[in-house]
């Protein structure tokens, strides 16, 4: 009757109908019946057509940032670009 709900949500519905069960007992009955929440389907992600990185044909055509991490003698962290 409730295909998308798990044991926690079913326990709420049962309580509204007047059947009060504990959390563990509800989960045990739910699992014993072999019920499970169906897995959510993943969405297709957009893939860019340009899979190759840009290839430089001359000097100063491709630039990149580089971070350098270090620490001082007193333990303070440094992050340099």
mmCIF file of the N, C-alpha and C atoms, coordinates in Angstrom:
data_MODEL
# 
_entry.id   MODEL 
# 
loop_
_atom_site.group_PDB 
_atom_site.id 
_atom_site.type_symbol 
_atom_site.label_atom_id 
_atom_site.label_alt_id 
_atom_site.label_comp_id 
_atom_site.label_asym_id 
_atom_site.label_entity_id 
_atom_site.label_seq_id 
_atom_site.pdbx_PDB_ins_code 
_atom_site.Cartn_x 
_atom_site.Cartn_y 
_atom_site.Cartn_z 
_atom_site.occupancy 
_atom_site.B_iso_or_equiv 
_atom_site.pdbx_formal_charge 
_atom_site.auth_seq_id 
_atom_site.auth_comp_id 
_atom_site.auth_asym_id 
_atom_site.auth_atom_id 
_atom_site.pdbx_PDB_model_num 
ATOM 1   N N  . UNK A 1 1  ? 0.818  -1.190  0.000   1.00 0.00 ? 1  UNK A N  1 
ATOM 2   C CA . UNK A 1 1  ? 0.000  0.000   0.000   1.00 0.00 ? 1  UNK A CA 1 
ATOM 3   C C  . UNK A 1 1  ? 0.872  1.268   0.000   1.00 0.00 ? 1  UNK A C  1 
ATOM 4   N N  . UNK A 1 2  ? 2.026  1.222   0.672   1.00 0.00 ? 2  UNK A N  1 
ATOM 5   C CA . UNK A 1 2  ? 2.936  2.360   0.730   1.00 0.00 ? 2  UNK A CA 1 
ATOM 6   C C  . UNK A 1 2  ? 4.285  1.949   0.138   1.00 0.00 ? 2  UNK A C  1 
ATOM 7   N N  . UNK A 1 3  ? 4.431  1.949   -1.180  1.00 0.00 ? 3  UNK A N  1 
ATOM 8   C CA . UNK A 1 3  ? 5.628  1.376   -1.789  1.00 0.00 ? 3  UNK A CA 1 
ATOM 9   C C  . UNK A 1 3  ? 6.898  2.181   -1.568  1.00 0.00 ? 3  UNK A C  1 
ATOM 10  N N  . UNK A 1 4  ? 6.821  3.464   -1.334  1.00 0.00 ? 4  UNK A N  1 
ATOM 11  C CA . UNK A 1 4  ? 8.016  4.297   -1.280  1.00 0.00 ? 4  UNK A CA 1 
ATOM 12  C C  . UNK A 1 4  ? 8.463  4.576   0.153   1.00 0.00 ? 4  UNK A C  1 
ATOM 13  N N  . UNK A 1 5  ? 7.807  3.986   1.143   1.00 0.00 ? 5  UNK A N  1 
ATOM 14  C CA . UNK A 1 5  ? 8.117  4.295   2.526   1.00 0.00 ? 5  UNK A CA 1 
ATOM 15  C C  . UNK A 1 5  ? 8.874  3.149   3.178   1.00 0.00 ? 5  UNK A C  1 
ATOM 16  N N  . UNK A 1 6  ? 9.721  3.497   4.135   1.00 0.00 ? 6  UNK A N  1 
ATOM 17  C CA . UNK A 1 6  ? 10.461 2.516   4.904   1.00 0.00 ? 6  UNK A CA 1 
ATOM 18  C C  . UNK A 1 6  ? 9.754  2.220   6.208   1.00 0.00 ? 6  UNK A C  1 
ATOM 19  N N  . UNK A 1 7  ? 10.445 1.483   7.071   1.00 0.00 ? 7  UNK A N  1 
ATOM 20  C CA . UNK A 1 7  ? 9.851  1.050   8.333   1.00 0.00 ? 7  UNK A CA 1 
ATOM 21  C C  . UNK A 1 7  ? 9.536  2.228   9.246   1.00 0.00 ? 7  UNK A C  1 
ATOM 22  N N  . UNK A 1 8  ? 10.342 3.270   9.213   1.00 0.00 ? 8  UNK A N  1 
ATOM 23  C CA . UNK A 1 8  ? 10.107 4.415   10.093  1.00 0.00 ? 8  UNK A CA 1 
ATOM 24  C C  . UNK A 1 8  ? 8.800  5.117   9.749   1.00 0.00 ? 8  UNK A C  1 
ATOM 25  N N  . UNK A 1 9  ? 8.567  5.307   8.467   1.00 0.00 ? 9  UNK A N  1 
ATOM 26  C CA . UNK A 1 9  ? 7.352  6.006   8.038   1.00 0.00 ? 9  UNK A CA 1 
ATOM 27  C C  . UNK A 1 9  ? 6.117  5.121   8.238   1.00 0.00 ? 9  UNK A C  1 
ATOM 28  N N  . UNK A 1 10 ? 6.268  3.834   8.007   1.00 0.00 ? 10 UNK A N  1 
ATOM 29  C CA . UNK A 1 10 ? 5.148  2.904   8.204   1.00 0.00 ? 10 UNK A CA 1 
ATOM 30  C C  . UNK A 1 10 ? 4.726  2.884   9.672   1.00 0.00 ? 10 UNK A C  1 
ATOM 31  N N  . UNK A 1 11 ? 5.713  3.007   10.578  1.00 0.00 ? 11 UNK A N  1 
ATOM 32  C CA . UNK A 1 11 ? 5.397  3.031   12.005  1.00 0.00 ? 11 UNK A CA 1 
ATOM 33  C C  . UNK A 1 11 ? 4.487  4.211   12.331  1.00 0.00 ? 11 UNK A C  1 
ATOM 34  N N  . UNK A 1 12 ? 4.692  5.343   11.669  1.00 0.00 ? 12 UNK A N  1 
ATOM 35  C CA . UNK A 1 12 ? 3.843  6.524   11.876  1.00 0.00 ? 12 UNK A CA 1 
ATOM 36  C C  . UNK A 1 12 ? 2.424  6.243   11.385  1.00 0.00 ? 12 UNK A C  1 
ATOM 37  N N  . UNK A 1 13 ? 2.316  5.605   10.212  1.00 0.00 ? 13 UNK A N  1 
ATOM 38  C CA . UNK A 1 13 ? 0.991  5.275   9.687   1.00 0.00 ? 13 UNK A CA 1 
ATOM 39  C C  . UNK A 1 13 ? 0.265  4.291   10.604  1.00 0.00 ? 13 UNK A C  1 
ATOM 40  N N  . UNK A 1 14 ? 0.985  3.302   11.118  1.00 0.00 ? 14 UNK A N  1 
ATOM 41  C CA . UNK A 1 14 ? 0.364  2.332   12.022  1.00 0.00 ? 14 UNK A CA 1 
ATOM 42  C C  . UNK A 1 14 ? -0.106 3.003   13.317  1.00 0.00 ? 14 UNK A C  1 
ATOM 43  N N  . UNK A 1 15 ? 0.692  3.936   13.812  1.00 0.00 ? 15 UNK A N  1 
ATOM 44  C CA . UNK A 1 15 ? 0.308  4.635   15.031  1.00 0.00 ? 15 UNK A CA 1 
ATOM 45  C C  . UNK A 1 15 ? -0.951 5.467   14.811  1.00 0.00 ? 15 UNK A C  1 
ATOM 46  N N  . UNK A 1 16 ? -1.084 6.067   13.617  1.00 0.00 ? 16 UNK A N  1 
ATOM 47  C CA . UNK A 1 16 ? -2.297 6.830   13.303  1.00 0.00 ? 16 UNK A CA 1 
ATOM 48  C C  . UNK A 1 16 ? -3.523 5.930   13.246  1.00 0.00 ? 16 UNK A C  1 
ATOM 49  N N  . UNK A 1 17 ? -3.310 4.660   12.817  1.00 0.00 ? 17 UNK A N  1 
ATOM 50  C CA . UNK A 1 17 ? -4.421 3.708   12.744  1.00 0.00 ? 17 UNK A CA 1 
ATOM 51  C C  . UNK A 1 17 ? -4.723 3.062   14.085  1.00 0.00 ? 17 UNK A C  1 
ATOM 52  N N  . UNK A 1 18 ? -3.924 3.361   15.136  1.00 0.00 ? 18 UNK A N  1 
ATOM 53  C CA . UNK A 1 18 ? -4.199 2.843   16.472  1.00 0.00 ? 18 UNK A CA 1 
ATOM 54  C C  . UNK A 1 18 ? -3.346 1.667   16.871  1.00 0.00 ? 18 UNK A C  1 
ATOM 55  N N  . UNK A 1 19 ? -2.411 1.219   16.040  1.00 0.00 ? 19 UNK A N  1 
ATOM 56  C CA . UNK A 1 19 ? -1.537 0.098   16.374  1.00 0.00 ? 19 UNK A CA 1 
ATOM 57  C C  . UNK A 1 19 ? -0.171 0.655   16.754  1.00 0.00 ? 19 UNK A C  1 
ATOM 58  N N  . UNK A 1 20 ? 0.129  0.617   18.063  1.00 0.00 ? 20 UNK A N  1 
ATOM 59  C CA . UNK A 1 20 ? 1.374  1.194   18.556  1.00 0.00 ? 20 UNK A CA 1 
ATOM 60  C C  . UNK A 1 20 ? 2.415  0.084   18.682  1.00 0.00 ? 20 UNK A C  1 
ATOM 61  N N  . UNK A 1 21 ? 3.487  0.214   17.888  1.00 0.00 ? 21 UNK A N  1 
ATOM 62  C CA . UNK A 1 21 ? 4.583  -0.736  17.925  1.00 0.00 ? 21 UNK A CA 1 
ATOM 63  C C  . UNK A 1 21 ? 5.877  0.003   18.201  1.00 0.00 ? 21 UNK A C  1 
ATOM 64  N N  . UNK A 1 22 ? 6.829  -0.709  18.792  1.00 0.00 ? 22 UNK A N  1 
ATOM 65  C CA . UNK A 1 22 ? 8.135  -0.108  19.025  1.00 0.00 ? 22 UNK A CA 1 
ATOM 66  C C  . UNK A 1 22 ? 8.915  0.020   17.727  1.00 0.00 ? 22 UNK A C  1 
ATOM 67  N N  . UNK A 1 23 ? 9.957  0.842   17.782  1.00 0.00 ? 23 UNK A N  1 
ATOM 68  C CA . UNK A 1 23 ? 10.771 1.097   16.597  1.00 0.00 ? 23 UNK A CA 1 
ATOM 69  C C  . UNK A 1 23 ? 11.463 -0.168  16.104  1.00 0.00 ? 23 UNK A C  1 
ATOM 70  N N  . UNK A 1 24 ? 12.052 -0.922  17.022  1.00 0.00 ? 24 UNK A N  1 
ATOM 71  C CA . UNK A 1 24 ? 12.766 -2.138  16.633  1.00 0.00 ? 24 UNK A CA 1 
ATOM 72  C C  . UNK A 1 24 ? 11.819 -3.213  16.119  1.00 0.00 ? 24 UNK A C  1 
ATOM 73  N N  . UNK A 1 25 ? 10.677 -3.324  16.762  1.00 0.00 ? 25 UNK A N  1 
ATOM 74  C CA . UNK A 1 25 ? 9.721  -4.345  16.328  1.00 0.00 ? 25 UNK A CA 1 
ATOM 75  C C  . UNK A 1 25 ? 9.176  -4.049  14.929  1.00 0.00 ? 25 UNK A C  1 
ATOM 76  N N  . UNK A 1 26 ? 8.908  -2.773  14.670  1.00 0.00 ? 26 UNK A N  1 
ATOM 77  C CA . UNK A 1 26 ? 8.436  -2.386  13.341  1.00 0.00 ? 26 UNK A CA 1 
ATOM 78  C C  . UNK A 1 26 ? 9.492  -2.710  12.286  1.00 0.00 ? 26 UNK A C  1 
ATOM 79  N N  . UNK A 1 27 ? 10.749 -2.404  12.592  1.00 0.00 ? 27 UNK A N  1 
ATOM 80  C CA . UNK A 1 27 ? 11.836 -2.676  11.652  1.00 0.00 ? 27 UNK A CA 1 
ATOM 81  C C  . UNK A 1 27 ? 12.006 -4.176  11.435  1.00 0.00 ? 27 UNK A C  1 
ATOM 82  N N  . UNK A 1 28 ? 11.862 -4.957  12.498  1.00 0.00 ? 28 UNK A N  1 
ATOM 83  C CA . UNK A 1 28 ? 12.004 -6.411  12.397  1.00 0.00 ? 28 UNK A CA 1 
ATOM 84  C C  . UNK A 1 28 ? 10.899 -7.011  11.533  1.00 0.00 ? 28 UNK A C  1 
ATOM 85  N N  . UNK A 1 29 ? 9.673  -6.562  11.722  1.00 0.00 ? 29 UNK A N  1 
ATOM 86  C CA . UNK A 1 29 ? 8.548  -7.054  10.910  1.00 0.00 ? 29 UNK A CA 1 
ATOM 87  C C  . UNK A 1 29 ? 8.731  -6.631  9.459   1.00 0.00 ? 29 UNK A C  1 
ATOM 88  N N  . UNK A 1 30 ? 9.165  -5.386  9.254   1.00 0.00 ? 30 UNK A N  1 
ATOM 89  C CA . UNK A 1 30 ? 9.379  -4.855  7.905   1.00 0.00 ? 30 UNK A CA 1 
ATOM 90  C C  . UNK A 1 30 ? 10.438 -5.669  7.171   1.00 0.00 ? 30 UNK A C  1 
ATOM 91  N N  . UNK A 1 31 ? 11.550 -5.955  7.847   1.00 0.00 ? 31 UNK A N  1 
ATOM 92  C CA . UNK A 1 31 ? 12.626 -6.727  7.221   1.00 0.00 ? 31 UNK A CA 1 
ATOM 93  C C  . UNK A 1 31 ? 12.224 -8.188  7.043   1.00 0.00 ? 31 UNK A C  1 
ATOM 94  N N  . UNK A 1 32 ? 11.461 -8.720  7.997   1.00 0.00 ? 32 UNK A N  1 
ATOM 95  C CA . UNK A 1 32 ? 11.028 -10.113 7.900   1.00 0.00 ? 32 UNK A CA 1 
ATOM 96  C C  . UNK A 1 32 ? 10.089 -10.349 6.737   1.00 0.00 ? 32 UNK A C  1 
ATOM 97  N N  . UNK A 1 33 ? 9.341  -9.326  6.363   1.00 0.00 ? 33 UNK A N  1 
ATOM 98  C CA . UNK A 1 33 ? 8.437  -9.446  5.227   1.00 0.00 ? 33 UNK A CA 1 
ATOM 99  C C  . UNK A 1 33 ? 9.182  -9.305  3.903   1.00 0.00 ? 33 UNK A C  1 
ATOM 100 N N  . UNK A 1 34 ? 10.482 -8.991  3.986   1.00 0.00 ? 34 UNK A N  1 
ATOM 101 C CA . UNK A 1 34 ? 11.276 -8.862  2.768   1.00 0.00 ? 34 UNK A CA 1 
ATOM 102 C C  . UNK A 1 34 ? 11.048 -7.552  2.048   1.00 0.00 ? 34 UNK A C  1 
ATOM 103 N N  . UNK A 1 35 ? 10.514 -6.563  2.751   1.00 0.00 ? 35 UNK A N  1 
ATOM 104 C CA . UNK A 1 35 ? 10.235 -5.275  2.127   1.00 0.00 ? 35 UNK A CA 1 
ATOM 105 C C  . UNK A 1 35 ? 11.458 -4.375  2.201   1.00 0.00 ? 35 UNK A C  1 
ATOM 106 N N  . UNK A 1 36 ? 11.607 -3.553  1.223   1.00 0.00 ? 36 UNK A N  1 
ATOM 107 C CA . UNK A 1 36 ? 12.672 -2.560  1.246   1.00 0.00 ? 36 UNK A CA 1 
ATOM 108 C C  . UNK A 1 36 ? 12.279 -1.392  0.361   1.00 0.00 ? 36 UNK A C  1 
ATOM 109 N N  . UNK A 1 37 ? 12.832 -0.241  0.670   1.00 0.00 ? 37 UNK A N  1 
ATOM 110 C CA . UNK A 1 37 ? 12.555 0.948   -0.115  1.00 0.00 ? 37 UNK A CA 1 
ATOM 111 C C  . UNK A 1 37 ? 13.298 0.806   -1.436  1.00 0.00 ? 37 UNK A C  1 
ATOM 112 N N  . UNK A 1 38 ? 12.632 0.986   -2.565  1.00 0.00 ? 38 UNK A N  1 
ATOM 113 C CA . UNK A 1 38 ? 13.326 0.871   -3.844  1.00 0.00 ? 38 UNK A CA 1 
ATOM 114 C C  . UNK A 1 38 ? 14.408 1.929   -3.974  1.00 0.00 ? 38 UNK A C  1 
ATOM 115 N N  . UNK A 1 39 ? 15.500 1.568   -4.599  1.00 0.00 ? 39 UNK A N  1 
ATOM 116 C CA . UNK A 1 39 ? 16.616 2.488   -4.768  1.00 0.00 ? 39 UNK A CA 1 
ATOM 117 C C  . UNK A 1 39 ? 16.224 3.616   -5.713  1.00 0.00 ? 39 UNK A C  1 
ATOM 118 N N  . UNK A 1 40 ? 16.702 4.803   -5.393  1.00 0.00 ? 40 UNK A N  1 
ATOM 119 C CA . UNK A 1 40 ? 16.418 5.941   -6.257  1.00 0.00 ? 40 UNK A CA 1 
ATOM 120 C C  . UNK A 1 40 ? 17.275 5.837   -7.510  1.00 0.00 ? 40 UNK A C  1 
ATOM 121 N N  . UNK A 1 41 ? 16.691 6.184   -8.633  1.00 0.00 ? 41 UNK A N  1 
ATOM 122 C CA . UNK A 1 41 ? 17.429 6.147   -9.886  1.00 0.00 ? 41 UNK A CA 1 
ATOM 123 C C  . UNK A 1 41 ? 18.269 7.406   -10.006 1.00 0.00 ? 41 UNK A C  1 
ATOM 124 N N  . UNK A 1 42 ? 19.497 7.242   -10.443 1.00 0.00 ? 42 UNK A N  1 
ATOM 125 C CA . UNK A 1 42 ? 20.365 8.398   -10.589 1.00 0.00 ? 42 UNK A CA 1 
ATOM 126 C C  . UNK A 1 42 ? 20.059 9.127   -11.892 1.00 0.00 ? 42 UNK A C  1 
ATOM 127 N N  . UNK A 1 43 ? 20.229 10.428  -11.851 1.00 0.00 ? 43 UNK A N  1 
ATOM 128 C CA . UNK A 1 43 ? 20.001 11.223  -13.044 1.00 0.00 ? 43 UNK A CA 1 
ATOM 129 C C  . UNK A 1 43 ? 21.221 11.136  -13.948 1.00 0.00 ? 43 UNK A C  1 
ATOM 130 N N  . UNK A 1 44 ? 20.986 11.244  -15.248 1.00 0.00 ? 44 UNK A N  1 
ATOM 131 C CA . UNK A 1 44 ? 22.097 11.289  -16.182 1.00 0.00 ? 44 UNK A CA 1 
ATOM 132 C C  . UNK A 1 44 ? 22.775 12.641  -16.054 1.00 0.00 ? 44 UNK A C  1 
ATOM 133 N N  . UNK A 1 45 ? 24.073 12.606  -16.016 1.00 0.00 ? 45 UNK A N  1 
ATOM 134 C CA . UNK A 1 45 ? 24.826 13.841  -15.881 1.00 0.00 ? 45 UNK A CA 1 
ATOM 135 C C  . UNK A 1 45 ? 25.315 14.307  -17.232 1.00 0.00 ? 45 UNK A C  1 
ATOM 136 N N  . UNK A 1 46 ? 25.407 15.595  -17.366 1.00 0.00 ? 46 UNK A N  1 
ATOM 137 C CA . UNK A 1 46 ? 25.863 16.201  -18.606 1.00 0.00 ? 46 UNK A CA 1 
ATOM 138 C C  . UNK A 1 46 ? 27.355 15.936  -18.771 1.00 0.00 ? 46 UNK A C  1 
ATOM 139 N N  . UNK A 1 47 ? 27.734 15.457  -19.912 1.00 0.00 ? 47 UNK A N  1 
ATOM 140 C CA . UNK A 1 47 ? 29.144 15.244  -20.229 1.00 0.00 ? 47 UNK A CA 1 
ATOM 141 C C  . UNK A 1 47 ? 29.557 16.235  -21.298 1.00 0.00 ? 47 UNK A C  1 
ATOM 142 N N  . UNK A 1 48 ? 30.637 16.908  -21.039 1.00 0.00 ? 48 UNK A N  1 
ATOM 143 C CA . UNK A 1 48 ? 31.107 17.860  -22.037 1.00 0.00 ? 48 UNK A CA 1 
ATOM 144 C C  . UNK A 1 48 ? 31.718 17.090  -23.209 1.00 0.00 ? 48 UNK A C  1 
ATOM 145 N N  . UNK A 1 49 ? 31.609 17.664  -24.373 1.00 0.00 ? 49 UNK A N  1 
ATOM 146 C CA . UNK A 1 49 ? 32.129 17.014  -25.570 1.00 0.00 ? 49 UNK A CA 1 
ATOM 147 C C  . UNK A 1 49 ? 33.648 17.123  -25.639 1.00 0.00 ? 49 UNK A C  1 
ATOM 148 N N  . UNK A 1 50 ? 34.210 18.145  -25.019 1.00 0.00 ? 50 UNK A N  1 
ATOM 149 C CA . UNK A 1 50 ? 35.652 18.351  -25.056 1.00 0.00 ? 50 UNK A CA 1 
ATOM 150 C C  . UNK A 1 50 ? 36.306 17.567  -23.921 1.00 0.00 ? 50 UNK A C  1 
ATOM 151 N N  . UNK A 1 51 ? 36.734 16.361  -24.184 1.00 0.00 ? 51 UNK A N  1 
ATOM 152 C CA . UNK A 1 51 ? 37.326 15.506  -23.162 1.00 0.00 ? 51 UNK A CA 1 
ATOM 153 C C  . UNK A 1 51 ? 38.823 15.757  -23.003 1.00 0.00 ? 51 UNK A C  1 
ATOM 154 N N  . UNK A 1 52 ? 39.484 16.286  -24.025 1.00 0.00 ? 52 UNK A N  1 
ATOM 155 C CA . UNK A 1 52 ? 40.915 16.532  -23.997 1.00 0.00 ? 52 UNK A CA 1 
ATOM 156 C C  . UNK A 1 52 ? 41.187 17.906  -23.370 1.00 0.00 ? 52 UNK A C  1 
ATOM 157 N N  . UNK A 1 53 ? 42.220 18.017  -22.534 1.00 0.00 ? 53 UNK A N  1 
ATOM 158 C CA . UNK A 1 53 ? 42.581 19.341  -22.047 1.00 0.00 ? 53 UNK A CA 1 
ATOM 159 C C  . UNK A 1 53 ? 43.142 20.188  -23.179 1.00 0.00 ? 53 UNK A C  1 
ATOM 160 N N  . UNK A 1 54 ? 43.063 21.474  -23.000 1.00 0.00 ? 54 UNK A N  1 
ATOM 161 C CA . UNK A 1 54 ? 43.515 22.389  -24.039 1.00 0.00 ? 54 UNK A CA 1 
ATOM 162 C C  . UNK A 1 54 ? 45.018 22.226  -24.247 1.00 0.00 ? 54 UNK A C  1 
ATOM 163 N N  . UNK A 1 55 ? 45.435 22.021  -25.460 1.00 0.00 ? 55 UNK A N  1 
ATOM 164 C CA . UNK A 1 55 ? 46.844 21.811  -25.782 1.00 0.00 ? 55 UNK A CA 1 
ATOM 165 C C  . UNK A 1 55 ? 47.425 23.129  -26.269 1.00 0.00 ? 55 UNK A C  1 
ATOM 166 N N  . UNK A 1 56 ? 48.529 23.547  -25.657 1.00 0.00 ? 56 UNK A N  1 
ATOM 167 C CA . UNK A 1 56 ? 49.173 24.797  -26.030 1.00 0.00 ? 56 UNK A CA 1 
ATOM 168 C C  . UNK A 1 56 ? 49.964 24.605  -27.322 1.00 0.00 ? 56 UNK A C  1 
ATOM 169 N N  . UNK A 1 57 ? 49.854 25.578  -28.205 1.00 0.00 ? 57 UNK A N  1 
ATOM 170 C CA . UNK A 1 57 ? 50.632 25.536  -29.448 1.00 0.00 ? 57 UNK A CA 1 
ATOM 171 C C  . UNK A 1 57 ? 51.773 26.536  -29.407 1.00 0.00 ? 57 UNK A C  1 
ATOM 172 N N  . UNK A 1 58 ? 51.801 27.388  -28.360 1.00 0.00 ? 58 UNK A N  1 
ATOM 173 C CA . UNK A 1 58 ? 52.867 28.366  -28.219 1.00 0.00 ? 58 UNK A CA 1 
ATOM 174 C C  . UNK A 1 58 ? 53.014 28.765  -26.767 1.00 0.00 ? 58 UNK A C  1 
ATOM 175 N N  . UNK A 1 59 ? 54.010 29.570  -26.460 1.00 0.00 ? 59 UNK A N  1 
ATOM 176 C CA . UNK A 1 59 ? 54.217 29.990  -25.068 1.00 0.00 ? 59 UNK A CA 1 
ATOM 177 C C  . UNK A 1 59 ? 53.105 30.918  -24.587 1.00 0.00 ? 59 UNK A C  1 
ATOM 178 N N  . UNK A 1 60 ? 52.796 30.839  -23.295 1.00 0.00 ? 60 UNK A N  1 
ATOM 179 C CA . UNK A 1 60 ? 51.796 31.678  -22.618 1.00 0.00 ? 60 UNK A CA 1 
ATOM 180 C C  . UNK A 1 60 ? 50.381 31.493  -23.157 1.00 0.00 ? 60 UNK A C  1 
ATOM 181 N N  . UNK A 1 61 ? 50.039 30.350  -23.643 1.00 0.00 ? 61 UNK A N  1 
ATOM 182 C CA . UNK A 1 61 ? 48.666 30.081  -24.096 1.00 0.00 ? 61 UNK A CA 1 
ATOM 183 C C  . UNK A 1 61 ? 47.833 29.389  -23.030 1.00 0.00 ? 61 UNK A C  1 
ATOM 184 N N  . UNK A 1 62 ? 48.437 28.537  -22.221 1.00 0.00 ? 62 UNK A N  1 
ATOM 185 C CA . UNK A 1 62 ? 47.713 27.805  -21.186 1.00 0.00 ? 62 UNK A CA 1 
ATOM 186 C C  . UNK A 1 62 ? 48.294 28.186  -19.831 1.00 0.00 ? 62 UNK A C  1 
ATOM 187 N N  . UNK A 1 63 ? 47.400 28.600  -18.930 1.00 0.00 ? 63 UNK A N  1 
ATOM 188 C CA . UNK A 1 63 ? 47.811 28.974  -17.589 1.00 0.00 ? 63 UNK A CA 1 
ATOM 189 C C  . UNK A 1 63 ? 47.061 28.094  -16.588 1.00 0.00 ? 63 UNK A C  1 
ATOM 190 N N  . UNK A 1 64 ? 47.670 27.892  -15.439 1.00 0.00 ? 64 UNK A N  1 
ATOM 191 C CA . UNK A 1 64 ? 47.036 27.097  -14.392 1.00 0.00 ? 64 UNK A CA 1 
ATOM 192 C C  . UNK A 1 64 ? 47.407 27.658  -13.030 1.00 0.00 ? 64 UNK A C  1 
ATOM 193 N N  . UNK A 1 65 ? 46.541 27.473  -12.060 1.00 0.00 ? 65 UNK A N  1 
ATOM 194 C CA . UNK A 1 65 ? 46.829 27.869  -10.690 1.00 0.00 ? 65 UNK A CA 1 
ATOM 195 C C  . UNK A 1 65 ? 47.412 26.685  -9.949  1.00 0.00 ? 65 UNK A C  1 
ATOM 196 N N  . UNK A 1 66 ? 48.302 26.962  -9.021  1.00 0.00 ? 66 UNK A N  1 
ATOM 197 C CA . UNK A 1 66 ? 48.905 25.904  -8.227  1.00 0.00 ? 66 UNK A CA 1 
ATOM 198 C C  . UNK A 1 66 ? 48.953 26.375  -6.782  1.00 0.00 ? 66 UNK A C  1 
ATOM 199 N N  . UNK A 1 67 ? 48.474 25.566  -5.874  1.00 0.00 ? 67 UNK A N  1 
ATOM 200 C CA . UNK A 1 67 ? 48.518 25.895  -4.458  1.00 0.00 ? 67 UNK A CA 1 
ATOM 201 C C  . UNK A 1 67 ? 49.652 25.135  -3.801  1.00 0.00 ? 67 UNK A C  1 
ATOM 202 N N  . UNK A 1 68 ? 50.354 25.821  -2.894  1.00 0.00 ? 68 UNK A N  1 
ATOM 203 C CA . UNK A 1 68 ? 51.430 25.206  -2.120  1.00 0.00 ? 68 UNK A CA 1 
ATOM 204 C C  . UNK A 1 68 ? 51.037 25.313  -0.657  1.00 0.00 ? 68 UNK A C  1 
ATOM 205 N N  . UNK A 1 69 ? 51.074 24.199  0.060   1.00 0.00 ? 69 UNK A N  1 
ATOM 206 C CA . UNK A 1 69 ? 50.716 24.166  1.470   1.00 0.00 ? 69 UNK A CA 1 
ATOM 207 C C  . UNK A 1 69 ? 51.974 23.953  2.294   1.00 0.00 ? 69 UNK A C  1 
ATOM 208 N N  . UNK A 1 70 ? 52.058 24.673  3.412   1.00 0.00 ? 70 UNK A N  1 
ATOM 209 C CA . UNK A 1 70 ? 53.204 24.538  4.289   1.00 0.00 ? 70 UNK A CA 1 
ATOM 210 C C  . UNK A 1 70 ? 52.760 24.914  5.694   1.00 0.00 ? 70 UNK A C  1 
ATOM 211 N N  . UNK A 1 71 ? 53.654 24.798  6.655   1.00 0.00 ? 71 UNK A N  1 
ATOM 212 C CA . UNK A 1 71 ? 53.356 25.166  8.024   1.00 0.00 ? 71 UNK A CA 1 
ATOM 213 C C  . UNK A 1 71 ? 54.554 25.888  8.620   1.00 0.00 ? 71 UNK A C  1 
ATOM 214 N N  . UNK A 1 72 ? 54.277 26.859  9.474   1.00 0.00 ? 72 UNK A N  1 
ATOM 215 C CA . UNK A 1 72 ? 55.328 27.600  10.159  1.00 0.00 ? 72 UNK A CA 1 
ATOM 216 C C  . UNK A 1 72 ? 55.870 26.773  11.318  1.00 0.00 ? 72 UNK A C  1 
ATOM 217 N N  . UNK A 1 73 ? 56.902 27.283  11.944  1.00 0.00 ? 73 UNK A N  1 
ATOM 218 C CA . UNK A 1 73 ? 57.500 26.599  13.092  1.00 0.00 ? 73 UNK A CA 1 
ATOM 219 C C  . UNK A 1 73 ? 56.537 26.550  14.269  1.00 0.00 ? 73 UNK A C  1 
ATOM 220 N N  . UNK A 1 74 ? 55.639 27.540  14.373  1.00 0.00 ? 74 UNK A N  1 
ATOM 221 C CA . UNK A 1 74 ? 54.681 27.551  15.472  1.00 0.00 ? 74 UNK A CA 1 
ATOM 222 C C  . UNK A 1 74 ? 53.421 26.731  15.176  1.00 0.00 ? 74 UNK A C  1 
ATOM 223 N N  . UNK A 1 75 ? 53.362 26.093  14.011  1.00 0.00 ? 75 UNK A N  1 
ATOM 224 C CA . UNK A 1 75 ? 52.235 25.225  13.669  1.00 0.00 ? 75 UNK A CA 1 
ATOM 225 C C  . UNK A 1 75 ? 51.160 25.892  12.850  1.00 0.00 ? 75 UNK A C  1 
ATOM 226 N N  . UNK A 1 76 ? 51.295 27.188  12.580  1.00 0.00 ? 76 UNK A N  1 
ATOM 227 C CA . UNK A 1 76 ? 50.294 27.883  11.768  1.00 0.00 ? 76 UNK A CA 1 
ATOM 228 C C  . UNK A 1 76 ? 50.382 27.424  10.320  1.00 0.00 ? 76 UNK A C  1 
ATOM 229 N N  . UNK A 1 77 ? 49.242 27.163  9.689   1.00 0.00 ? 77 UNK A N  1 
ATOM 230 C CA . UNK A 1 77 ? 49.209 26.646  8.331   1.00 0.00 ? 77 UNK A CA 1 
ATOM 231 C C  . UNK A 1 77 ? 49.314 27.785  7.328   1.00 0.00 ? 77 UNK A C  1 
ATOM 232 N N  . UNK A 1 78 ? 50.014 27.516  6.233   1.00 0.00 ? 78 UNK A N  1 
ATOM 233 C CA . UNK A 1 78 ? 50.148 28.471  5.144   1.00 0.00 ? 78 UNK A CA 1 
ATOM 234 C C  . UNK A 1 78 ? 49.619 27.867  3.858   1.00 0.00 ? 78 UNK A C  1 
ATOM 235 N N  . UNK A 1 79 ? 48.964 28.699  3.066   1.00 0.00 ? 79 UNK A N  1 
ATOM 236 C CA . UNK A 1 79 ? 48.456 28.275  1.762   1.00 0.00 ? 79 UNK A CA 1 
ATOM 237 C C  . UNK A 1 79 ? 48.800 29.378  0.782   1.00 0.00 ? 79 UNK A C  1 
ATOM 238 N N  . UNK A 1 80 ? 49.633 29.063  -0.175  1.00 0.00 ? 80 UNK A N  1 
ATOM 239 C CA . UNK A 1 80 ? 50.098 30.062  -1.139  1.00 0.00 ? 80 UNK A CA 1 
ATOM 240 C C  . UNK A 1 80 ? 49.625 29.695  -2.529  1.00 0.00 ? 80 UNK A C  1 
ATOM 241 N N  . UNK A 1 81 ? 49.225 30.727  -3.287  1.00 0.00 ? 81 UNK A N  1 
ATOM 242 C CA . UNK A 1 81 ? 48.810 30.530  -4.671  1.00 0.00 ? 81 UNK A CA 1 
ATOM 243 C C  . UNK A 1 81 ? 49.968 30.847  -5.576  1.00 0.00 ? 81 UNK A C  1 
# 
